[in-house]
Amino acid sequence: MQIIEQPEQYDVIIVGSGAGGGMSTKILSDAGLKIAVVEAGPYFDPKDPVTQTQWKWPWQSPRRGAGTTRVFGEYDMAYGGWELEGEPYNHVNGTNFSWFRSRMLGGRTNHWGRISLRFGPRDFKVKDKDGLGENWPIGYQDVKPYYDKVDKLIGIFGSKEGLENEPDGFFLPPPKPRLHELYYKKGAEKSGVTVIPSRLSILTKRINNERGVCVYCGQCERSCNLYADFSSGSCLIFPAQKSGGQVNLYVNSMVREVTTDSNNKATGVLYINKEDRKEYALKAKVVVLAASACSTARILLNSKSERHPNGLGNSSGLVGHYLHDSTGTDRGAFVPQMMNRKFYNEDGVGGLHLYSPWWLDNKNLDFPRGYHIEVWGGLRMPVYGTGFNPNSLNEYLGLRVGGYGNGLREDVKRFYGSVIGLSGRGESVAMRNNYCEIDPTTVDAYGIPVLRFHYEWSDHERKQAKHMHDTFEEIIDNFGGIALGKKPSSGDFGLLPPGAIIHEVGTTRMGSDPKESVTNPYQQLHDVDNVFITDAGPFVSQADKNPTWTIMALAWRSSDYLIDQLKKQNL
Amino acid sequence: MDRRESIRSLVLGSLAGGILLESCTNGKTEELVDKIWEYQYGRTPQELEFDQKLLKEQFFEASEIEMITALAELILPPTPQGTIQQAKVPEFIEFMVKDYEPFQITLRGGLMWLNHYCNRAYGTTFLNSTEPQQKLLLDQIAYPDLEVKDQKFEVNFFSLMRNLVVTGYFTSEVGIKELGYVGNIPNLWNGVPDDIMEKHGFSYDDWADKFHDPANSSELAKWDNDGNLIS
C-alpha cells in the first residue's frame, strides 16, 4: 500500500488538539499561518445535541450513568480511558503506569476538573530548595505575562490571596462555598491548613460575547454546551476558525511519525486515517507536537531515520524519561451533623468551591515536595451507584446494617449528602528511571509500535502520602466527622498508581544543555529546529498543581517564539 | 436536523453500512428509532451500536423477571410516591447484566438458590411462597455479618440485588423526585440558604466580599493592571 501524499502545504502541522495543541492553533492561526490540526479522535463540539450529555437525567440511559462504557460514568465527556480498544500499552518488570487517553477534538480538556493553578516562583526552581531533580531553565517571571494572558483569554475564577507560591491572576469572582466545604474549612483551619476559594476555568462572569456564563449545573465533566467552561474546542480551536484563521482539521487521524529530510529538517508527518486505514503524508514548514507527554514521546521515538537512529530529538537519550504524574490518595468521611439534609439546589460549578494549597515548609518534614487538598461532597444528582449499601453508615450509629423494606428508602434519604471526600494531589520527584519507551514486541491496530512503561514510586511519594492521610484524619476529626475505612499504614500508604491522576508530564524536558534535555527553553527540539512540543512533555517538574494552565501559558510563549523565528527566517 | 432525525440518520447510516443489524425490515427500523429515542443521551456511533445490541438481547427468562420484580417489591415496597414498575427497575437490571456480565451468574444462581431454599423449606417455589415465608427467608440473607470478611453466597447475592434495586429506583424519575434532589436546571448559585447556614453554625459574613454576585454576572469583566476586577 502506497503512502498517499496530501496535496495541501501547511505552514504548521499541530499534532493533538488538547490544551497545548489548541493554544498553539489559536496563537499561530491568529498570526496568519496556515494550520493543519491532526487529531486521533473524532470531531467534537460541546454544543452538538447528538453527542451532548449535559442536562441528561440518569433515567435517560438504560445504564443510568454507570461507568461500563466510559470509565468515569457514561455521561463523562472523554472518549477514552485507561484502556482503549486496539491501542494497548505494556509495562517493564511488573511496574505500573496507567495511561489515560481521550480520543476526540479537545482531548482531555472536555472532561477535566478545570482546576487551573499557576506554578509559583518556587515551583520552577525546586532543586534550589531540596537538591532533587532539576530546575527549570526559566522562572516564574518568564511565564507570568502568559499566565496573565491565558487568564483573560480563557477566564478563571479565584480570589487574590497574596500567597507567595500561589500567584494571583486576573480572576473572576469565585462562587460561595457549599455546606460540606464549610465543614472542611472549619476542620482544616483548626489544624492550621490554609483554605481559599478554588481557581477553576469556569465563567462566573462574562468575558466575551461568544461564550455563555455558568448556570451552576455542576456538570463541567460533561463539557458545557454554553461554552461556560474551558475546553480546547470551544475556547481555542473554534474561535481560531471563526476569526478567519486558515485551520484545517484532520480528525480520526493517528500520527505515526514525523518525517525528515537530509538537511535535518522536519518535513511533516505520516498519519493513518482511521476510517479508510490508509497512510497519508502531510507536509509543513514546522511541526508542533502536542499529542500528550507520552504520545509525543511515542511519535518521536517512532520517527527513526538514518540520521536519527534512536528517534527524532533523542540524541540525549532522554525522550520518554523523567515521566511523572501527580501523587494522589483519598479518604472519605461521614458527618453525622449532615444527616437528614434539607434539599436545595447545591450543584454549584463542576468542581470544588474551596481548596487547600500547600501550606507547609518541607524543610521541617521527612519528604521533599508538597500537595494540595481537594474536597468533594454535597447534594449531587443521583447516578448509578447512588443507594449502593444504602445503610452501611448505620455501623457508625450503632444500628444494624442491611435489611429490606420501606426503611431502606428512609435510609437513603437520611444519609444523602452526609459524606465528604478529601483528596491529596501532590508533586512527585521526576526520576530518570521512570520512563516510557517503544515496545518492539507490540503494535496497535494501526500498525504503530506501542509504548511500554517503567514507573515506581519512591519513599519521597510514600512519605508524602502518609502525611496526607495523617492530615485527613486530623481535619476530619476537627469537623466532627468519622473517617471511613482504615487509614493505609504501610506499603504505598494508599498512593494511587502512577498515571491515575492523569497529569503525565516530563517526557521531553526542557533545558539549556542538549545532553540533559530534549527541548530548549522555548520547547524547540535541540536536534531539529523546526519541531516544537507544546504539551506537558517539556515540564521539568510538575509542582503540586494541575498542569493545564501551565501547558497553555507555555504553549502561547512557545508559539510567540515560533512566529518570531519564522519572521526572522530562522526555521 | 432535530435530535430524533439525527438519531434516525445515525441508525440508518449504520444499517446501510451493515454494522448494526443485517436483516432488518423498515418496520423494525422504526421500532429501533423509537427505542433509542426513549433513551435520550449522547452516544458515539460505536456506543449507540453497542447499546442497541444489548437492548435487542434478552438475558432473563420471563419467570426470572417475575422473581426479580417480586424481590424488588420486597426490597422497596410500592408507596404513593413511586413503585418498582414506575422506576423501571426490572428493565434496568435486565440491561445491567448484559452490560456488566459478572452480574449474570450471581443473579441467575441466586434466583435458583431462592427456589431451592423455598422448595426445601416450604415445598414450593419462591413466587408461590407466602409473603411471611418470603420474609423469613430474606431475614436470613439480608444482614451481612460485619465481623467476617467473606460473606456467604446468598448474602452477597441479596446485597447485589438490593444495590441494583435501590440504585435503579433512586436514579429513576419517581425516585429522584422522592429523594428530593432539585438541581439539574439552570441556576444562580448564591450560597447555602440562610436558615441552613445558621443551623450548622456557619456564616459568609467574614469573607462575603470575595464571592461573586450573580446579579452582575452578565456584565463584561474588566480588570485594572493589578488584577482587581473593576466591572
Interface residues (C-beta under 8 A of the other chain):
Chain A: P42 P49 V50 T51 Q52 T53 W55 K56 W57 P58 W59 Q60 S61 P62 R63 R64 G65 A66 T68 T69 E74 Y75 Y79 D148 K152 G155 F157 S159 K160 D168 G169 F170 F171 L172 P173 P174 P175 K176 P177 R178 L179 L182 Y183 K186 P197 T204 K205 R206 I207 N208 N209 V213 C214 V215 Y216 C217 G218 Q219 Q337 M338 K342 F343 Y344 N345 E346 D347 G348 V349 L379 R380 M381 P382 V383 Y384 G385 T386 G387 F388 N389 P390 E395 R400 V401 G402 G403 Y404 G405 N406 L408 R409 V412 K413 Y416
Chain B: R3 S6 I7 L10 Y39 Q40 Y41 G42 R43 T44 E47 F50 D51 L54 L55 L74 I75 L76 P77 T79 K88 E91 F92 F95 M96 D99 Y100 L138 A142 Y143 P144 L146 S159 R162 N163 V166 T167 G168 Y169 F170 T171 S172 E173 G175 I176 E178 L179 G180 Y181 V182 G183 N184 I185 P186 N187 L188 W189 N190 G191 V192 P193 I196 M197 H200 F202 Y204 A208 K210 F211 H212 D213 N216 S217 S218 E219 L220 A221 W223 G227 N228 L229
